[in-house]
């Protein structure tokens, strides 16, 4: 057991050094840092603006219908006189909630599935990955649309539907990492000392594969937000009285000839958010790559 403890201490020291080096490399990437600040700012605005706004999100004002952006309504008002600033950042809150929740569902399924397949290998790995290949062959978007049509346009169903079909790539990434890590000395030492397989998977293998897992997770968040926006644009996502950036853009598209700001502001916020999340994910990927020397 002392040999396992010594090997584990060496692994922890190397891991802490890796994360420290990654943080130093990330700080040198100015665009990635700017993107991270933008993401944090969007989170704070999504929480604060709908609460602090003097205009209720769903309150109809017939005397303010279709007002262009002005000093009172910075983003203008919609065809029911509702303040677009409050509705845009409320929609941002819903979009972020969908993206994060669906990503967490995908994370939980994909990490465990891929780690089990990579650890046991052989016939277990072959059977589990063939199932992944079969599911990969199914039309992803059509499956989500069918689930939403059958079970209804409920926000919880939307969370589960997107997350339950977006774990496949995560499982493959984790499996590849576990296949390489499972041959390391500390894993062999744990096996020889009778450590349970479940403990090896969750205490040794998954923590040592966190780098690629975290990177792919950050890149999955904008993808799920974009999927939700597309579904809401089609009318299959978030339903009134709730609103997301996708549903706001859909509503604005039907009236963009007369009220172009209805699609402009939600579209710009969505574009900046996706850009920031993707750029931060790319910067994190470069920072966690030990071959990067910048």
N, C-alpha and C positions, 0 to 999 in steps of 0.2 A: 504493500500500500504506500510505503514511503516513496517508491520509485514513481508511482502514479502522481503523488502530490508534487514531486520535484518537476516532473514533466508538465503538469498542469500550471505550476508557477512560471515555468519558462514560456508556456503558451500565453498566459495572461500578460506577461511582460511584453512579449512580442506584439500581442493584440493592442495593448495600450499604446505602444510605440507606433503601430500602424495607424490607429485613429488620430494620434497627435500629429503625425506627418500628414495625414489626409486633411486635417483641419488647417494646417499651415498652407497646404497647396490650395485649398478651397478659398482661403482669405486672399490669396494672390490673384484669383480669378475675379476681376472686378464685375463682369457682367453677371456671374453667378451670384455674387453677393448682392448686387442691385436687385436681381430677380428674387432673392430670398426676402429682402426688405419689402419688395412689392407684394409678395405673397402674404407676409405678416400684416402689412397695411390693409390688404383686402379682407383678411380675416377680421381685423379690428373694425373696419368699416361695416362689414356685413353684420356684426353684432351691434354696433353702436347706432348707426344711422336710422334703422327702422324704429329703434327705441326713442332716440332723441328728436326725431323729426316732429315738427308741430302738426304735420298732416298725417292722419291715420291712413294706413296702407289701403284699406278697402272702402273708405268713406267716399261716397259719390257727391260731387259738387257740380250741379248742373250749370251754375253760373261761371264755371271755369273750364268748360269743355274745350279741348283742343288748343290750349294756350301754348304759344311758343316759349322756349326758354327765356326766363326773365329773372329779375333780382329776387322775386318771391318764390318762384318755382324754377330752380336752376336747370333742371332737365325737362321743363315743361310739364304739361298734363296730358292724360290720354283722352280717349273719346267719351269717357265717363267723368272727366274732371278730376281724376285721381293723380296725386303727385308722383311723377315718374322717378324722382330722386329716391324717395322712400321705397318705391316698388322695385327699382333696379337693384338696390342693395339688399332688399328682402329676397329678391330672386337670386342674388349672389349667394346669400345664406343657404337657400335650398339647394342650389347647384353644388356648393361646397359640401353640404351634408350628404348629398347623393354620392358625390365622388369619393369622399372619405369612407363612408359606410360600405359602399360596394367594393372599394379597394380592400378594406379590412376583411370582408367576407372572402374575397378572392385570396387574400394573404393567408388566412387561417386554413382554407382548404388546400391551396397549392403547396404551401410549405410542408404541411404534415404529409400530404400525399407523395410529394416528390422525395421527402426525406426517407419515408418508409420504403419506397421503391428502390432508391439508391442504396440503402443500407442492406436490405435483404438480397437484392440482386437475383440472378438466376431466373427461374420460372416465375417467381413472384414479380420481379421487375418487368419481365417480358409481358406478362398478363396485364399488369397495371398500365404499362405504357401503350399497349395495343388499344386499351380502352380509351386512353387519351387521344390516340390517332383517330379512332372512330368518331369521337366527339368533335375533333378538329374538322372532320369532313362535313359536319352539319353546318348549315348557314347560320352564323352567329347572330346576325341582326334579326333574321326571320324568327329564330327561336325566341329571342326576347320579345318580339312583337306578338308572337303566338301566346306566350305566357301572360303578357299584359292583357291581351284580348280575352283569354279564358278566365283569368282570376280577377280582372278588373283593374282600373287605373288607380290603384292604391299606392301611396308613396312607399310603404314598407315592402310591398310586392316588387316595386321598382328597384329598391335596394337589393333585394335578394335575387331578382332575375338577372341583373347586370353582374353582380358578384359571383353568382353560381355558374356562369358560363365564361368568366374571364380569368379563371385560375389555371388554365391549361399551360400557358407559357411559363407562369410562375413555377408550376410543378416540374417542367422540364429543366428550368434553370437550377432549381434546388437539387434535383436528381443528379445533374452533372457535377455540381459542387460536392455533394455527398459521396459520389462514386470516387472522387479523387481524395477526399479527406479521410474516408473510411480505411484507407491503406496506411495512414500515418501511424507513428510509433505509439502515441498516447492512446489511440483507439485500440491498438493491439494489446497494450498494457492493461487497459480497462477490461477487455474481454478475458484476458488470462487470469485476472483477479475475480472473475465471476460477476462483474457489474451487469445489471439487467439491461437488456436491449433498449427498453424504453428510456432508461436513464442515459445511455450512450447517445441515443438520437437527440433527446431534448436538452441534455446538459453539455454535450461535447460537439456533436456534428452541426446542429442548427446554429448555435452561437458562432462557430468558426466559419459559417457560410453567410454571415449577415451582410457582408459588403455588397455582393451582387444582389442580394434580396432587397436591401434598402434602396439601391439604385433603381431596380425595376419597379419597386413600389412607388417611388416618386414619379416615375414616368407613367405609371398606370393611372394615377389620379387624374391628370388632364384627359387621358383617353376615356375614362368613365364619365367625366363631365361632358365631354363632346358627344358621347353616346346618348346621355340623358337629354342634352340640348337638341339632338337630332330627333329623338322620340317625341319630345315636347313640341318641336316644330311641326311634326306630323299629327299632333293631337293625341298621341298615345302615352305621353308622359305625365307631368304634373298637371293637375286639373284645377280650375277655379273652385274656391276663392284663393287657393295657393298659387304661387307663381315662381317660375325659375327663369333664368336668363333665356333659355330656349323657348319657353312659352311666351315670354315678353317679346322676343324677336318674331315669333309666329304671329302674335297679335299686331305687332307693328308692321309686318310685311303686308297685311291686308289693307292697311291704311297709309302706306308709305308715300303715296302720291300727294296726299293732303297734309299728312303729319310725319315728315321724314325723321323727326327726332325720336319717334316711338321705336324705331328699329336701330337708329344710330347709337344711342347711348347704351342699351343692353348689348348690342353687337360689339362696341368698342371695349366695354368692360370685359366681356367674354374673351375677346381676342387678346387683350393685355394679360388676363389671368392665365390663359393657356400658354402664351409665350413665356411668361415668367416661370410657370411650373416646368415646362419643357427645358428651358435654359438652366434652371436650377438643377434639374435631374441630370442634364449633360455635364454640368460642372461637378456635381457630386460623383458621377461616374469617373471623370478624369481624376478627381482628387483621390478616390479609392484605388486607382490603378497604380501599383507600386512602380511601374515602368515610367510613369510621368515624372519628369524632373523639373517642370516649370514651377 
